[in-house]
Amino acid sequence: MKWLYIAAGIAFYIKMLILPNAAPDLDFSIVEAVVGDSGVPSAIAGVILRNRLYDTIFEVVVFTVAIGGAKFLLADEKPQTHIHQFNDRPSIVLARLGATITALVGIELAIRGHLSPGGGFAAGVAGGTAIGLVAITSSPEWMQHIYHRWRIATWEKLSVLAFILLAVLTLVGVELPRGELGTLFSGGAIPLLNILVAIKVALGSWAVVLVFIHYRGLL
């Protein structure tokens, strides 16, 4: 079987060298077509949140399942009795400053992701990074208290449901006003979908960070 895999790899490599790999000549620009169809300057946002929105729905669902899986797999482990964290003042100040900057970048990516490089997933990662920076310099009990006080788990689930509902409405043909191309309020449902994905990824990252800190610690 090993030789079969090697032969298949060699054949595929020869195919890439011999057969032409040029893109077909088209009478129109694919990027311009995507921009015109989605109503947003960022073709990537148009592809992810319109042309292949069906795939994006399941990407959000998979991320949600992954968060539940992390909680389930670690539920039987013994929680950490002592959690190490940064206690020196310079590290705390730098981490909090980094968290502030990263959070602001995440908000910018979520709001303007349909106009420039960015989008909901990148914004959510930035938000999760900000939460992680706060977590390494804060008491785990305080982080848990804030998480439960503001009902973060509920907001996370609501963001998923709102995203799926808005995405399904978009798929069946319900269109929001497109607005003017290149303005903040343009693109129909795409900016709202970006924001919902950002909220989902950021809050989901918060849940995972708390779980890993509780059972594995920071170091």
C-alpha positions as CSV (number, residue, x, y, z in Angstrom):
1,M,0.0,0.0,0.0
2,K,2.9,2.4,0.7
3,W,4.2,2.0,-2.8
4,L,0.7,2.7,-4.2
5,Y,0.7,6.0,-2.3
6,I,4.2,6.9,-3.6
7,A,3.2,6.1,-7.2
8,A,0.0,8.2,-6.9
9,G,2.1,11.1,-5.6
10,I,4.6,10.8,-8.4
11,A,1.8,10.7,-11.0
12,F,0.1,13.7,-9.5
13,Y,3.5,15.6,-9.6
14,I,4.0,14.7,-13.2
15,K,0.5,15.8,-14.1
16,M,1.2,19.3,-12.5
17,L,4.4,19.6,-14.6
18,I,3.1,18.4,-17.9
19,L,-0.6,19.4,-18.2
20,P,-1.4,23.1,-18.5
21,N,-2.8,24.7,-15.4
22,A,-3.8,28.1,-16.8
23,A,-7.1,29.6,-15.8
24,P,-9.7,29.7,-18.7
25,D,-10.2,33.0,-20.5
26,L,-13.4,34.7,-19.3
27,D,-15.3,37.6,-20.8
28,F,-15.8,39.1,-17.4
29,S,-13.9,39.6,-14.1
30,I,-14.9,37.2,-11.4
31,V,-14.0,39.8,-8.7
32,E,-16.2,42.4,-10.3
33,A,-19.0,39.9,-10.7
34,V,-18.8,39.0,-7.0
35,V,-18.7,42.7,-5.9
36,G,-21.6,43.5,-8.2
37,D,-23.6,40.5,-6.9
38,S,-22.9,41.1,-3.2
39,G,-22.9,44.9,-3.1
40,V,-19.7,45.2,-1.0
41,P,-16.1,46.1,-2.1
42,S,-14.5,43.2,-0.3
43,A,-14.9,40.3,-2.6
44,I,-13.8,37.9,0.1
45,A,-16.7,39.0,2.3
46,G,-19.0,38.6,-0.7
47,V,-17.9,35.1,-1.3
48,I,-18.0,34.0,2.4
49,L,-21.3,35.6,3.3
50,R,-23.2,35.4,0.1
51,N,-21.8,33.1,-2.7
52,R,-20.9,30.3,-0.3
53,L,-23.1,31.3,2.7
54,Y,-24.4,27.8,2.9
55,D,-20.8,26.6,3.8
56,T,-20.3,29.4,6.2
57,I,-23.4,28.4,8.2
58,F,-21.9,25.0,8.8
59,E,-18.5,26.5,9.7
60,V,-20.3,28.5,12.5
61,V,-22.1,25.3,13.6
62,V,-18.8,23.3,13.6
63,F,-17.2,26.0,15.8
64,T,-20.1,25.8,18.2
65,V,-19.8,22.0,18.3
66,A,-16.1,22.3,19.0
67,I,-16.7,24.5,22.0
68,G,-19.2,22.0,23.4
69,G,-16.7,19.2,22.7
70,A,-14.0,21.0,24.7
71,K,-16.3,21.3,27.6
72,F,-17.4,17.7,27.4
73,L,-13.9,16.1,27.0
74,L,-12.5,18.1,29.9
75,A,-15.5,17.7,32.3
76,D,-14.1,14.5,33.8
77,E,-10.6,15.9,34.5
78,K,-9.5,17.2,37.9
79,P,-9.6,21.0,38.1
80,Q,-6.4,22.9,38.8
81,T,-5.9,23.7,42.5
82,H,-3.5,26.5,41.8
83,I,-3.4,28.5,38.6
84,H,-0.2,30.4,37.8
85,Q,-0.6,33.8,36.2
86,F,1.4,37.0,35.6
87,N,1.6,39.1,38.8
88,D,4.2,41.7,38.0
89,R,2.9,45.1,37.2
90,P,4.7,45.6,33.8
91,S,3.3,42.4,32.4
92,I,-0.2,43.3,33.6
93,V,0.0,46.8,32.1
94,L,1.3,45.5,28.8
95,A,-1.2,42.6,28.6
96,R,-4.1,45.0,29.3
97,L,-2.9,47.5,26.8
98,G,-2.6,44.8,24.2
99,A,-6.1,43.6,25.1
100,T,-7.5,47.1,24.6
101,I,-5.8,47.5,21.2
102,T,-6.7,44.1,20.0
103,A,-10.4,44.6,21.1
104,L,-10.5,47.9,19.2
105,V,-9.1,46.2,16.1
106,G,-11.7,43.4,16.5
107,I,-14.5,45.9,16.6
108,E,-13.1,47.7,13.5
109,L,-12.8,44.4,11.6
110,A,-16.4,43.4,12.5
111,I,-17.9,46.8,11.5
112,R,-15.9,47.4,8.4
113,G,-15.1,43.9,7.3
114,H,-17.3,44.2,4.2
115,L,-15.4,47.3,3.0
116,S,-11.8,46.2,3.6
117,P,-9.8,43.1,4.5
118,G,-11.2,41.6,7.7
119,G,-14.6,40.2,8.6
120,G,-16.4,38.3,11.3
121,F,-14.0,35.4,11.8
122,A,-10.9,37.7,12.0
123,A,-12.8,40.0,14.3
124,G,-13.8,37.1,16.6
125,V,-10.2,35.9,16.8
126,A,-9.0,39.4,17.7
127,G,-11.7,39.5,20.4
128,G,-10.8,36.1,21.7
129,T,-7.1,37.2,21.8
130,A,-8.1,40.3,23.9
131,I,-10.0,38.0,26.3
132,G,-7.0,35.7,26.6
133,L,-4.7,38.6,27.4
134,V,-7.0,39.7,30.2
135,A,-7.3,36.1,31.4
136,I,-3.5,35.6,31.9
137,T,-3.4,38.7,34.2
138,S,-6.7,38.3,36.1
139,S,-8.2,36.0,38.7
140,P,-9.9,33.0,37.2
141,E,-12.7,33.5,39.7
142,W,-13.2,37.1,38.5
143,M,-13.3,35.9,34.9
144,Q,-15.9,33.3,35.8
145,H,-17.9,35.8,37.7
146,I,-18.0,38.2,34.7
147,Y,-18.8,35.4,32.4
148,H,-21.9,34.3,34.4
149,R,-22.9,37.8,35.5
150,W,-23.3,39.0,31.9
151,R,-24.8,35.6,30.7
152,I,-22.1,35.2,28.1
153,A,-23.2,31.6,27.3
154,T,-26.7,32.9,26.5
155,W,-25.5,35.7,24.3
156,E,-23.2,33.2,22.4
157,K,-26.2,30.9,21.7
158,L,-28.4,33.8,20.6
159,S,-25.7,35.1,18.2
160,V,-25.6,31.6,16.6
161,L,-29.4,31.5,16.3
162,A,-29.5,35.0,14.9
163,F,-26.8,34.2,12.4
164,I,-28.5,31.1,11.2
165,L,-31.9,32.8,10.9
166,L,-30.5,35.8,9.0
167,A,-28.4,33.5,6.7
168,V,-31.5,31.3,5.9
169,L,-33.5,34.4,5.1
170,T,-30.8,35.5,2.8
171,L,-30.6,32.1,1.1
172,V,-34.3,32.0,0.4
173,G,-34.1,35.4,-1.3
174,V,-35.1,37.9,1.5
175,E,-32.8,40.9,0.8
176,L,-32.1,43.8,3.0
177,P,-31.5,47.2,1.3
178,R,-28.2,47.2,-0.5
179,G,-27.3,50.8,0.1
180,E,-24.5,52.6,-1.8
181,L,-21.5,50.5,-2.7
182,G,-18.5,51.5,-0.5
183,T,-20.4,53.0,2.3
184,L,-20.7,51.6,5.8
185,F,-24.4,50.8,5.5
186,S,-24.2,48.7,2.4
187,G,-24.2,45.1,1.3
188,G,-27.6,44.2,2.7
189,A,-27.2,41.5,5.4
190,I,-23.5,41.0,5.0
191,P,-22.4,43.6,7.7
192,L,-24.9,42.1,10.2
193,L,-23.6,38.6,9.4
194,N,-20.1,39.8,10.0
195,I,-20.9,41.2,13.4
196,L,-22.8,38.1,14.5
197,V,-19.9,35.9,13.5
198,A,-17.5,38.1,15.4
199,I,-19.7,38.0,18.5
200,K,-20.0,34.2,18.2
201,V,-16.3,33.6,17.8
202,A,-15.2,36.0,20.5
203,L,-17.6,34.7,23.1
204,G,-17.0,31.1,22.1
205,S,-13.2,31.7,22.6
206,W,-14.0,33.1,26.0
207,A,-15.8,29.9,27.0
208,V,-12.9,27.8,25.7
209,V,-10.3,29.9,27.5
210,L,-12.2,29.6,30.8
211,V,-12.5,25.8,30.4
212,F,-8.8,25.3,29.7
213,I,-7.8,27.6,32.5
214,H,-10.1,25.8,34.9
215,Y,-8.8,22.3,34.1
216,R,-5.3,22.9,32.6
217,G,-4.2,26.2,34.1
218,L,-2.3,28.9,32.1
219,L,1.1,27.2,32.0
